[in-house]
Amino acid sequence: MRVEIWSDIACPWCYVGKARFEKALAGFAHRDGVEVVHRSFELDPGRAKGDIEQVVDMLAQKYGRTPEEARGMEANVAANAQAEGLGYRTEGRDHGSTFDIHRLLHLAKARGRQDELLTLVYRANFAEERSVFDDAVLADLAVEAGLDADEARAVLADPGAYADDVRADEREAAELGANAVPFFVLDRRYGISGGQPAEVFTQALEQAWKDREVSTLTQVGGDAAACDADGACEVPRADPSDQRV
C-alpha cells in the first residue's frame, strides 16, 4: 500500500502531521507493507529565492496582527508540536522560498534518502537555529541524510534540476483537489487533510488496507489544522479543528 503525503517545509502542521502519521504507522500491523512517498507543495510559490524574512514579521504583515499577536500564534503551534515530542522555536525562524528544498528532496527520493532528509530539514527549520533557506545549510543537511555532498551542491546550483518533478507534484495535488497541506492519500482511495490526530491515521490505514479493491478517493477524518494554498495556517487552541487565523 502506498501513502503519498503532500507537504511544505514552511508548514508547521505538516511537521506536526508527519509525527502523528508516523505514530499511527508504527502501531499499524501491516506497516512493513506500506510505502511512504513525500510530494511537493509550495505555500508561497511566488516568493523569490533570497527573499527571506522572519516568520513573526511575515505573520504580522500577512494577517494584520501586532508582533505580540504573531508570537502568540507561534506559541499555539509550538504547544501542538511539543505535545508530539517535537522541538519548536517561536523566535528567530526564517521564512522564504521552499522550491530549492523540494528539488533537493527529489534528489533524496531518487537516492532512497527522502524521509531522512525531510526529517532533518523539518527539524532544522522548526527546532534548530539553522536556516534552511541557506544553500550551505541545505548541503550540510543533505550529507547528514546520506547524500553525496557534490551531487547535492550541483542540484542546488542548477535551478532546473528536479524542477519538473516539483511542478508535477504540484499539478497532481491540484488535480486531486488538495488546496491545503498536509494532504495524505492512501492508495489513491482515501484522502486525509490536515494534521489529524494519530487515531484518525490509524483508522485510515486500517480501512485502506481492508478495502484495497476500492478505486475512488474517500475523505477520512473531516477537517483538521492545515496550511492552505495561500499560506494561511489554522492554529487550534483547544480543539484542533475549530480555529483559523
N, C-alpha and C positions, 0 to 999 in steps of 0.2 A: 504494500500500500504506500502511495506517495502523498506526502503532505508538503504543499507549497506555501510559503509564507512571504507575502509582500510586505516590505517594511522600509523605513528610512532611518538612518543613523541619528538624525535630528529629532526623532520622535520618541519622547520618553515612554509612551505607552507601548511602543514596540520593544523597548528594553525590558519593561515590566512583563509584557505579554510573552516574550521569549522565555523568561524564567518560569512563568506559570505553565506554559505549554510543556516545557521540559520536565517540570514536576509531574505533570499528568503522564507524560510519555514514560518516565522512569518507573511508574507503577502499572504500566499497561502490559498485560500478559504477553502480547504479541509484538513488543517493541522491537525485537530483532528483525521483524518483517516490515518495518516502517522506514522508508527513505524520506529524509527531510531535505527540501531544496529551498534555499532563500532567494527571493526575487527582488528586483529593484523597484523603488518608488521614491520620487523626489517630492518633498513637501514644498520646496522653494525652487522650482526648476528654472526660474528666470534670474536667479542670483548669479552674478558673475564670479568666476574664480578670483580669489583675492579680496572680495567684498565681505569682510569679516567684522562682526560686532559682538559685543557682549550679549548673552542671552537675556539678561534682565532688561537691558536697554531695548532690545528688539521687542520683548513682550510689552513693555510700557508703551512703546510707539505704536505697535500693531493694534493693541486693544484699548488705547487711550487711557491707560492706567498710570498712577504715580509709581515711582520706583519702589516705594514700600509695598504697594499692592502687587506689583510684579514679583517682588520677593516672596510675598505670601503665596502666590500661585506656585512658585517653585517649591516652597516648603510643603504644600499639599501633595505635589507629585513625589517629593522626596519621602514623605511618610509612607506612601504606597510602595515605593521601591524598597525602602528599608524593611517593610513588613515581609518582603520576599527575600530578605537577606542580601540585598544589593546595596552597594555604596552609591551615594548621590550627593554631589556638590551643588549647593544652591547659590554659590557666588563664584565669579571668575570663569565661567564657562563661555566658550566661543560659539557663535552661530555663523554658518557660511554655506557655500555650495557643497553638496554631497556627491556631485556627479563623479568626481575622480575616485571617491571612496567606493562607489558602486562598480566602477570599472575595475578597480583593484580586486574587489570581491569576486568578479567574474574570472579573473586570473586565478584566484584561490580556488574557485569552483573547478576550473579546468585541471588544477593540480591536486584536487582532493583535500583541500585545506580550508574550505569556505566557512564552515561553522567555527573553526578555530580562530580565523581572522575576525569574523563578525563578533565573536565574544570579546576579543581583545579590543576591538575598535569601540564597542559599546562601553566597555569598562574605562577606556581612556577618555571617552567623551563625557561620560556622566559621573565617574567616580574619581578620576585621577587628574592631576594637574598637567595634562598633556593635550595640546590642541591637535585634533585630527584633521584640521584644515591646513596643516603644515606638511609638505611633501616629505621632509626628512623624518618626521614622526611617523607618517604612514609607512615609509620604507622600513623603519625600525620595527613597527608592529608586524609587517609582512614577514620579516625574518623571524620574529618571535613565534609566528604562526607556522613556521616551517617552509616558507617560500625562499627562493633564491633572491638575494639582495639585488643583483644586477638586473634580473628579469623584472622585479618589482619596480625598480627605478626607471627602467625602459618603458614600462607601461605608463607610469605617471608622467613621463616626459613626452609621450605621444598621445595627444588629445583624441586621436581616432581609435586607439587600442581599446577594444571591447565596447566602444560607444554604441555600436549597433545592437549589442546584446542588452545593454541597459535600456535602450529605446524599445526593443522588442518586448521586454518585461513590462514596461510601462504601457505599451499598447494593449498587451494582453490583459493587464489589470482593468483598463477601460472597457475592454470587450466583456469582461466578467462582471462589470458593474461595480468594481471596487473604487470608491471615491474617498476612502479613508483607510488608514493603516493603524495597527497591523490588520492584515486580512489573511486568514488561513483557509486553504482549500484542501479538502481531504479527498483524494482520488477523483477529483473533478465532480464530486457528488454532494459534498457538504461544505458550506461556507460559514466561517465564523468571523465576525467583525469585532475589533477592539480587544483590549486586554482583559479578556474574560477571566473569571475565577478558574482555578485548576480543575474544579469539579465539572465545569462545562466542557473543557477539553477532554476530560476522561469520558464523559458521556458521548461526545462526538467521535472519539477514537473507537469506542466500543460499537457504536451504531454503524460507523463506516465499515468497520471490519466485518460486521454481521451482514450488511447489505451490499456486498461488493458487486452484485449484479445490477444494481440500480444505476441509471445513466443520467439522471437530472440533478442539478445543483440545488440543495436544500439548505436554508438558513438555520443555524443552530444557535441557541443561547440569547437571541434578541440583541438589543443594542448594549454596548459597553464602552468604556472610555477608549477614545481613539484620537488620532490626529487626522483631520480631513485634508482634501487636496489643496485647500488654500492655506494650510498650515495651522488652522485652528485646532487646539488640543483641549479635549474635555478634561477637567480636573475634578474628580469626585471628592466629596468631603466625607459623608458617612456611607452613602450607597454609591458604588462605582458606576451607576448609570443615570444618576439624577441631576447632574450639574454640568453645565457647559460654560466655559469662559472664553 
